[in-house]
Amino acid sequence: MKVSMQGIYKYWKSEFGQVRVLENVYMDLANGDFVAIMGPSGTGKSTFLHLLGCIDRPSFGKIFFENTDICALSENVREELRLEHIGFVFQNYYLIPTLSVLENVMLPMQLANSYVGQQEDRAIKMLELVGMETKFNENTFKLSGGQRQRVATARALINNPGLLLADEPTGNLDTRSTREIMDMLRIVNKEQSITTVLVTHDPKVAAYADRVYYLDEGRISPANL
């Protein structure tokens, strides 16, 4: 998916007035790009992802997916876009503990009513892709952090998204699991040409990306690692 952010500003209202989070952000992503965003805590990195993920809207500016300005779409259409074309991977996994591994991965397909008649087969293929083929029926609370993140990644990929957004996906993982998850994300990005935007504090994680940007005081610029 091609993505273009054009003159993005984001402000939050507080008791002290408006707080600037993002200021005049421009970024163009080609289909299959892998970009990392770094910067201090509280500088707008998660807000940046929320704007791309149709979770929030900018105060000013436009965001295009292909030739569509997603900021001008209704909330119902944005919800469909988020569910069917955007995958999310979070630091805390957000798996449902009462569901099995397979059921967690199938859930986005059920919500989107996609791949009807082949949901289980597709979920199994995604779990095989991330190396979890022996854990289909496990409860997620029995899994290690690295295993949970693999399941979360399979879930993010299940509806064949054009855009993958990863918010500190290795923040809770040890060094070995971090390397395994990032190797997997890099392979998926290249083999499936999924445009990928990653937020991280770790320069070693950011080095997996094609380009790295630094976000500070609302402004974004190329990083020098």
Secondary structure, DSSP 8 states (H G I E B T S, - for coil): --EEEEEEEEEEEETTEEEEEEEEEEEEE-TT-EEEEE--TTSSHHHHHHHHTTSS--SEEEEEETTEEGGGS-HHHHHHHHHHHEEEEETT----TTSBHHHHHHHHHHHHT-STT-HHHHHHHHHHHTT-TT-TTSBGGGS-HHHHHHHHHHHHHTT--SEEEEESTTTT--HHHHHHHHHHHHHHHHHHT-EEEEE-S-HHHHTTSSEEEEEETTEEEE---
